[in-house]
Amino acid sequence: MGKIKSAMIKRAAHQMMKEENTFTTEFNTNKKLLGDTMPSKKNRNKIAGYIARLKRVEKRKKIIVAAKDD
């Protein structure tokens, strides 16, 4: 079974995704983008991973919708 992210991590990730549109599906890229704003390494990594996961899900939804339209 997978690990569940805390509400604080989810809330922070969603808020940052609304503010910035530069996040990608790559964990390392997101980690570097969060490097200056997040003082805690542990929380930075959790948020970067959660954002990467959300972006992958978002990308899959776009592919499925595009396939249904064709």
Secondary structure, DSSP 8 states (H G I E B T S, - for coil): ------HHHHHHHHHHHHH-----S-HHHHHHHHTTT---HHHHHHHHHHHHHHHHHHHHHHHHHHHHH-
